[in-house]
């Protein structure tokens, strides 16, 4: 999932980072590169906190929407990609049914990717959910 960030710098300060789509999520760094790296970690921790509270991940607005926000106009815009599958937590066994030919296709794809059937299905489900959140 990709999140727009805004980097800003006041005289005599580090680079500050805000994540407009995640209210309360912010970070900083001594360089722009460090600020972006720290923003990635802040986003992951913020989302993990939301999920632990049972909250959903807020819907992202298009970057163009944030660029028209007067409060963000003087910032440097960037986009940070986060892998939400790393927040999956402890696996839970479930039982599902699907056509055997589909299962064979999934197993073949998982083998090509070097992962398990469960891992491939989980990754596909996360990508679907990310797309759905991006379309809302």
Phi, psi and omega in degrees: 000139183250134179239131173289142175233159177234124180256132180222155181218127173262155177304143178060035177216168173285174174283126177263149181231133171240153178242097188304329182276353179234081181307132181090356179263119180211166181201183179201166176196156181287335176234166178298318180298316179293323178298319179293316178300316180292327177296321178302312180296318180297319179296314180300314180294321180296313180295319177301318178298317178300313182295322179294331178276356181083009179275161178265163178284127181301151178288135180276140174267151177299149181306323181301327179295316180292327180294338179271356179284118182302328181289343182250359189303326184269007182269167174263123181270140175214171178234134180245128177265133177236145180261101184290345180294340178286352179257011188296333180078197183291132179296150177232130181286132176228160178244126178230158177240140176205161180301142184298326179292326177292319178298321178295320178295318179297315180298320179296316179295319179298318179297316178299323182275354180072033178225174182278164174303313181298318180297318179295316180296319179297317180296318179296320179295319178296318178297319178299314180295322177297317179297317180298317180295325180288337182273344184279000000 
